[in-house]
Amino acid sequence: MASASQNQNRPKILRIAVIQGGKVIEDRLIRKRESVTIGQSSKNTFVIPLSNLPATFSVFDLKGAGYQLRFTDSMDGQLAVGQNKLDFAALKSQGLAKRDREAFAVPLTDLSKGKVALGEVTLLFQFATPPPEAPKPVLPDIAKGSIWHTMDKVFFGILAGVLVFNFSTVKAITMRDIKQEEELTLEELPDRFVKMIIPDRPREPPKPQVAQGEEKKADDKKGDDKKPKGDGKPAKATGPANAEAHRKEIADQVASKGLLKMLGSEGGGGGAIEDVLAGGNSGRDIASALLGAGGIQAATSDALAGGGRKGGASGSARGIGDLATEGGAGGAGQFEAKRTVEITGRVIDQGPEVESASCDRNAISRFVKTRIKAIQSCYERELKRNPTMKGKIVVRFTIGSTGRVSDVEIDENSLGNEAVVACIKNTIRFWIFPIKDNECPVAYPFLFQAN
């Protein structure tokens, strides 16, 4: 009973039926209070494909809280309010329908009903109480299911096990790293690590144990070493006679060796060696004796005839700075600075000879001209050894599709120098031409002339 009274108190809504050929083809409740349109456009509330209708026409126009019926002169129909029924012509003649733009408009109430004839299509309308909305179907809990029921138990178990294992492993590694980072004392470190940190001190070798008798003998031996050797007589002092004999023996040994054999080899005395060792004592050797020699002696014919310079004999001491070459203007001439003669050559580029019409001869020539200095360097390096060298070399090579050079050969060589040929081949082998085409065989002649 409560639901029936609630339905009666609910506001009525517009109900429209479309009849065509005596059959209801559509029956609709307009639950949302809005204007109802008809016409050929798909945006209308009711799409009616009639040629005499515009693209869209508002039949039931919403004005404020109520509807009003709109119709044109070409439409026919009837409106009933309770027991009163009037057609569209009576509504217009009695002034109940007012002109509204291109159509006539009649206000409607909840008791209004009627029809609108649009040729072979008729619209029937009335206001009706909307039926109660059907409750949404609710499935039982067992039919709804849940995530647990829809889940793959085997997969979930494997996934949970893998996650537990991974987290446990990470936790164990983290805890181990934390324990290792804790500071340890020397007592807690293993012995092998302590030995690495604090190296052992080298042990002193044990002193040999000497028996008491042997220790006495060693002391006696040390005492004997302190005594003078020999028969107890003092050693003879080295007199002047022994010093002279020793000096003469050393002079004879040095005079027989190399250049010193020539120095002082003539004359009455020991020559230069004798002068060097003059005034020495018995303990002076040849190395210390030569330390006293200073300057360079300018030997003269008299000095050489006399066996070298002795004491105050003729001849003068000269330093290295006093040396000069004889000859030239003014007698003694100075050393002249070394002169460097620059030898240069010239390489004449005669242009390439290509065997393929697709190869760009000008591009090859431009590229070689920018690197002709490298070819000239190979020629000038050997031109210093042979200033009269000149001739012609024809180099044959192949430019690949990437621009790199291969198959470098010599077709002609009138220069006659293999070192120049080898240098040119090595230079061309590393060229990369700006040509990206098929393989291009090239013969390139070069003329070499000295400036």
Beta strands, then each sheet from edge to edge (+ up, - down):
strand 1: 13-20
strand 2: 23-30
strand 3: 36-39
strand 4: 46-47
strand 5: 57-63
strand 6: 66-71
strand 7: 76-81
strand 8: 84-87
strand 9: 98-100
strand 10: 103-107
strand 11: 112-118
strand 12: 121-128
strand 13: 296-298
strand 14: 316-318
strand 15: 325-326
strand 16: 332-333
strand 17: 345-349
strand 18: 353-354
strand 19: 391-399
strand 20: 405-413
strand 21: 440-450
sheet 1: 2+ 1- 12+ 11- 7+ 8-
sheet 2: 4+ 3+ 5- 6+ 10- 9+
sheet 3: 13+ 14-
sheet 4: 15+ 16-
sheet 5: 17+ 21- 18+
sheet 6: 17+ 21- 19+ 20-
end
